[in-house]
Amino acid sequence: MEDSISMYNNDRYKAVLLSLLDRFVQVCTDNGLRYYLAAGTVLGAVRHKGFIPWDDDIDVYMPRRDYDALQRLPDGVFGKGVRLASWRNTKNYRYNFLKLESLDTTLLERFHPFYVGGLFLDIFPIDCYPSSGVDIEDIEKRISSLYNKMIESSLKNDNECDTLFELIVLKIKRLFYNHRKTVDRIETLATSFGGHGDMITDFQDYFNCHGGWPTCFFGNGVKMEFEGKYYFVPEKYDAYLSHLYGDYMTPPPLEKRYVHHFEFVDCERRVSTSELKREFRRIKRKYSYHFSLKKEIKRILLLFSRW
């Protein structure tokens, strides 16, 4: 087991991610599906010809039509030891996008620590919308509201509550939360333009609200080197990266170098649920609500001041 701080220095970890990427690309090639490396993975290809030195995952985009077609492919199309995980077909899965997971490894994520997954490739759909004639801000606000509901009710941990009152509200939200219905509503809004328009965006990316890009930024894609092999990136990758990161060729300061914070990682084998019981107990203690009389009194005083 290793912590996420050392993941990007782990050759085995990188090898598993690259193997997942190669399997994904092969399936896309065999089935005529379009993809692009996305976000930090594109940046890594352009600036480092591979992983950003502190990065620990690989992200890809697929146009919505291809993304949906990928999910309709027969089980086992990726071969042994891999699964395409989604909120539709994977028990306890709480994300609203796809992950191609290695079943020969084990990973518990901070945002969803009790879901036993494996090292993964994130797969996000991108959707088109017209640049005029629609209230795209209204669509984005409605999707953002649903994301907040999903995060608050499904991905938020108890220890993120500041007071007992917030914890009680969170518990009530969870009682009435329906993940499938929430993600269905997100997808209905994201696809409401029928895949047509001169703008394109990743409505699924609730961590990075960057707006959209002209569809021509993506085009047919161009191939670029990433860890010794060549993969498709957006055709106008410079404009795409500039829109996302500004001066993307200058590395950010240390405090802004984002990495995942995994709770448990085993790059060599699939750890059984029974073996993970001790980890689950540790995680439960870590994410349980920590009562603070000082915070509770401040909360009560704040409520009285508003009255």
C-alpha positions as CSV (number, residue, x, y, z in Angstrom):
1,M,0.0,0.0,0.0
2,E,1.3,3.5,-0.8
3,D,-0.1,7.0,-0.3
4,S,-1.0,9.3,-3.1
5,I,2.0,11.6,-2.5
6,S,4.3,9.0,-3.9
7,M,2.0,7.7,-6.7
8,Y,3.6,9.8,-9.4
9,N,7.0,8.3,-8.6
10,N,5.7,4.7,-8.8
11,D,6.6,3.0,-12.1
12,R,4.1,0.2,-11.5
13,Y,1.3,2.7,-10.9
14,K,2.1,4.6,-14.1
15,A,2.4,1.3,-16.0
16,V,-1.1,0.3,-15.0
17,L,-2.6,3.6,-16.0
18,L,-0.8,3.5,-19.4
19,S,-2.1,-0.1,-19.9
20,L,-5.6,1.1,-19.3
21,L,-5.2,4.0,-21.7
22,D,-3.8,1.6,-24.4
23,R,-6.8,-0.8,-23.9
24,F,-9.2,2.1,-24.1
25,V,-7.6,3.5,-27.3
26,Q,-7.6,0.0,-28.9
27,V,-11.3,-0.4,-28.3
28,C,-12.0,3.1,-29.7
29,T,-9.9,2.3,-32.8
30,D,-11.6,-1.1,-33.3
31,N,-15.0,0.4,-33.0
32,G,-14.5,3.8,-34.8
33,L,-15.0,5.9,-31.6
34,R,-13.4,9.3,-31.2
35,Y,-11.5,10.3,-28.1
36,Y,-9.1,13.0,-26.9
37,L,-6.7,13.2,-24.0
38,A,-8.2,15.8,-21.6
39,A,-7.2,18.6,-19.2
40,G,-3.9,17.8,-17.3
41,T,-3.2,14.8,-19.5
42,V,-3.1,17.1,-22.6
43,L,-1.0,19.6,-20.6
44,G,1.4,16.7,-19.7
45,A,1.7,15.7,-23.3
46,V,2.5,19.2,-24.5
47,R,4.7,20.3,-21.7
48,H,6.4,17.1,-20.5
49,K,5.7,14.5,-23.3
50,G,4.1,12.4,-20.6
51,F,2.8,12.7,-17.1
52,I,3.0,16.0,-15.3
53,P,5.6,15.1,-12.6
54,W,3.1,15.4,-9.8
55,D,0.1,14.1,-11.6
56,D,-1.5,10.8,-10.7
57,D,-4.2,10.1,-13.2
58,I,-5.2,10.1,-16.9
59,D,-8.3,11.9,-18.2
60,V,-9.9,11.5,-21.6
61,Y,-12.9,13.1,-23.4
62,M,-15.3,11.5,-25.8
63,P,-18.0,13.3,-27.8
64,R,-21.4,12.3,-26.3
65,R,-22.3,10.0,-29.3
66,D,-19.1,8.0,-28.9
67,Y,-19.4,8.0,-25.1
68,D,-22.8,6.5,-25.3
69,A,-21.7,4.0,-28.0
70,L,-18.8,2.9,-25.7
71,Q,-21.3,1.9,-23.0
72,R,-23.3,-0.2,-25.5
73,L,-20.3,-2.4,-26.4
74,P,-20.5,-6.0,-25.2
75,D,-19.2,-6.9,-21.7
76,G,-15.6,-8.0,-21.8
77,V,-14.6,-5.9,-24.8
78,F,-11.7,-4.5,-22.8
79,G,-10.4,-8.0,-22.0
80,K,-9.7,-9.6,-18.6
81,G,-8.9,-7.8,-15.5
82,V,-10.7,-4.6,-16.5
83,R,-14.2,-3.2,-16.1
84,L,-16.0,-0.1,-17.4
85,A,-17.6,1.3,-14.2
86,S,-20.6,3.5,-14.3
87,W,-23.4,4.7,-12.1
88,R,-25.8,2.5,-14.2
89,N,-24.1,-0.9,-13.8
90,T,-21.7,-0.8,-10.9
91,K,-22.9,-1.2,-7.3
92,N,-22.2,1.7,-4.9
93,Y,-20.6,3.8,-7.7
94,R,-21.2,7.4,-7.0
95,Y,-19.7,9.4,-9.8
96,N,-21.6,10.8,-12.9
97,F,-18.9,9.8,-15.5
98,L,-17.2,6.5,-16.5
99,K,-14.1,5.0,-15.1
100,L,-12.1,2.2,-16.8
101,E,-10.8,0.3,-13.7
102,S,-8.1,-2.3,-13.2
103,L,-9.6,-5.3,-11.4
104,D,-6.0,-6.5,-10.5
105,T,-5.4,-3.5,-8.3
106,T,-7.2,-1.8,-5.3
107,L,-8.0,1.8,-4.7
108,L,-10.1,3.7,-2.2
109,E,-10.7,7.4,-3.1
110,R,-11.1,10.2,-0.6
111,F,-14.3,11.4,-2.2
112,H,-15.8,7.9,-2.1
113,P,-13.7,5.9,0.4
114,F,-16.1,3.0,0.9
115,Y,-16.3,2.1,-2.8
116,V,-13.7,-0.6,-3.6
117,G,-12.3,0.3,-7.0
118,G,-9.0,-0.1,-8.8
119,L,-6.6,2.2,-10.5
120,F,-8.6,4.0,-13.2
121,L,-8.8,6.0,-16.3
122,D,-11.4,8.8,-16.1
123,I,-13.7,9.1,-19.2
124,F,-15.8,12.3,-19.6
125,P,-18.4,13.1,-22.2
126,I,-18.4,16.4,-24.0
127,D,-21.5,18.0,-25.3
128,C,-22.3,20.6,-28.0
129,Y,-24.5,23.6,-27.6
130,P,-25.2,26.7,-29.8
131,S,-23.4,29.9,-29.1
132,S,-26.5,32.0,-29.5
133,G,-30.3,31.7,-29.1
134,V,-30.2,29.7,-25.8
135,D,-29.8,30.6,-22.2
136,I,-26.6,28.6,-21.6
137,E,-26.1,30.3,-18.2
138,D,-29.4,29.0,-17.0
139,I,-28.5,25.5,-18.1
140,E,-25.2,25.7,-16.3
141,K,-26.8,27.0,-13.1
142,R,-29.3,24.2,-13.1
143,I,-26.6,21.6,-13.7
144,S,-24.4,23.2,-11.0
145,S,-27.3,23.0,-8.6
146,L,-27.7,19.2,-9.3
147,Y,-23.9,18.8,-8.9
148,N,-24.1,20.4,-5.5
149,K,-26.9,18.1,-4.6
150,M,-24.9,15.1,-5.7
151,I,-21.8,16.2,-3.8
152,E,-23.6,17.2,-0.7
153,S,-25.7,14.1,-0.5
154,S,-23.4,11.5,-2.0
155,L,-19.7,12.5,-1.8
156,K,-19.5,14.7,1.2
157,N,-18.0,13.2,4.3
158,D,-19.4,13.7,7.8
159,N,-16.3,15.5,9.1
160,E,-16.8,18.2,6.5
161,C,-19.8,19.5,8.5
162,D,-18.9,22.4,10.8
163,T,-21.7,21.8,13.3
164,L,-24.0,19.1,14.6
165,F,-26.9,21.0,12.9
166,E,-25.1,20.6,9.5
167,L,-24.5,16.9,10.2
168,I,-28.2,16.4,10.9
169,V,-29.2,18.2,7.7
170,L,-26.7,16.1,5.7
171,K,-28.2,12.8,7.2
172,I,-31.7,13.9,6.2
173,K,-30.5,14.8,2.7
174,R,-29.0,11.3,2.3
175,L,-32.3,9.7,3.3
176,F,-34.1,11.3,0.4
177,Y,-31.3,11.4,-2.2
178,N,-31.6,9.3,-5.3
179,H,-28.3,9.2,-7.2
180,R,-29.7,7.7,-10.4
181,K,-32.4,10.3,-10.8
182,T,-30.0,13.1,-10.1
183,V,-27.4,12.0,-12.7
184,D,-30.3,11.3,-15.1
185,R,-31.3,14.9,-14.8
186,I,-27.7,16.1,-15.3
187,E,-27.4,14.1,-18.5
188,T,-30.8,15.2,-19.7
189,L,-29.8,18.9,-19.4
190,A,-26.3,18.3,-20.8
191,T,-27.7,16.6,-23.9
192,S,-30.7,18.9,-24.4
193,F,-29.2,20.4,-27.5
194,G,-29.0,17.1,-29.3
195,G,-25.2,17.1,-29.9
196,H,-25.5,20.1,-32.3
197,G,-23.9,23.5,-31.9
198,D,-20.7,25.5,-32.5
199,M,-19.6,25.3,-28.9
200,I,-18.5,22.3,-26.8
201,T,-18.1,21.8,-23.1
202,D,-17.6,19.3,-20.4
203,F,-20.8,19.6,-18.4
204,Q,-19.6,16.7,-16.2
205,D,-16.6,18.5,-14.8
206,Y,-17.9,19.8,-11.5
207,F,-14.4,20.5,-10.1
208,N,-13.4,22.9,-12.9
209,C,-16.1,25.3,-14.2
210,H,-14.2,26.6,-17.2
211,G,-17.1,27.3,-19.6
212,G,-17.1,26.0,-23.1
213,W,-14.9,26.2,-26.2
214,P,-15.5,26.6,-29.9
215,T,-16.1,23.1,-31.4
216,C,-13.2,23.7,-33.8
217,F,-10.8,23.5,-30.8
218,F,-11.3,19.8,-30.9
219,G,-11.9,18.9,-34.6
220,N,-10.6,15.5,-35.6
221,G,-7.8,15.7,-33.1
222,V,-4.0,15.5,-33.7
223,K,-1.7,12.9,-32.3
224,M,0.9,13.9,-29.7
225,E,3.5,12.0,-27.7
226,F,2.6,10.8,-24.2
227,E,5.0,8.5,-22.4
228,G,6.6,7.3,-25.7
229,K,3.3,6.6,-27.6
230,Y,1.0,8.9,-29.6
231,Y,-2.6,9.7,-28.7
232,F,-5.2,12.1,-29.9
233,V,-5.4,15.5,-28.3
234,P,-7.7,18.5,-29.3
235,E,-6.7,19.8,-32.7
236,K,-6.2,23.4,-31.4
237,Y,-4.6,22.2,-28.1
238,D,-2.8,25.6,-27.6
239,A,-6.1,27.5,-27.6
240,Y,-7.7,24.8,-25.4
241,L,-4.9,24.8,-22.8
242,S,-4.7,28.6,-22.8
243,H,-8.4,28.8,-22.1
244,L,-8.1,26.3,-19.2
245,Y,-4.8,27.3,-17.6
246,G,-3.6,30.6,-19.1
247,D,0.2,30.5,-19.3
248,Y,0.2,26.7,-19.3
249,M,3.9,26.3,-20.1
250,T,4.9,27.8,-16.7
251,P,4.4,25.2,-13.9
252,P,2.2,26.4,-11.0
253,P,3.6,27.0,-7.5
254,L,3.9,24.1,-5.2
255,E,0.7,24.9,-3.3
256,K,-1.3,24.7,-6.5
257,R,-0.1,21.3,-7.7
258,Y,-3.2,19.2,-7.3
259,V,-3.0,15.5,-6.6
260,H,-5.7,13.0,-5.6
261,H,-5.7,12.0,-2.0
262,F,-6.2,8.3,-2.1
263,E,-7.1,6.5,1.2
264,F,-5.6,3.1,0.1
265,V,-3.7,1.9,-3.0
266,D,-2.4,-1.5,-3.9
267,C,-0.9,-1.6,-7.3
268,E,-0.2,-5.4,-7.3
269,R,-3.5,-7.1,-6.3
270,R,-7.2,-6.9,-5.6
271,V,-7.6,-6.7,-1.9
272,S,-10.8,-8.4,-0.7
273,T,-13.5,-6.5,1.3
274,S,-12.8,-8.6,4.3
275,E,-9.1,-7.7,4.3
276,L,-10.1,-4.0,4.0
277,K,-12.1,-4.1,7.2
278,R,-9.3,-2.5,9.2
279,E,-8.9,0.2,6.6
280,F,-12.7,0.9,6.6
281,R,-12.6,1.3,10.4
282,R,-9.7,3.7,10.1
283,I,-11.5,5.7,7.4
284,K,-14.7,5.7,9.3
285,R,-12.9,7.2,12.3
286,K,-11.1,9.7,10.1
287,Y,-14.3,11.0,8.4
288,S,-16.7,10.8,11.3
289,Y,-18.1,14.1,12.7
290,H,-15.9,15.6,15.4
291,F,-18.0,17.5,18.0
292,S,-16.8,20.9,19.0
293,L,-18.7,22.8,21.7
294,K,-17.1,26.0,20.6
295,K,-18.4,25.6,17.1
296,E,-21.9,24.7,18.3
297,I,-22.1,27.8,20.6
298,K,-21.0,30.0,17.7
299,R,-23.6,28.5,15.5
300,I,-26.4,29.1,18.1
301,L,-25.2,32.7,18.6
302,L,-25.2,33.3,14.9
303,L,-28.8,32.0,14.6
304,F,-30.0,34.2,17.4
305,S,-28.2,37.2,15.9
306,R,-30.2,36.7,12.7
307,W,-33.5,36.6,14.5
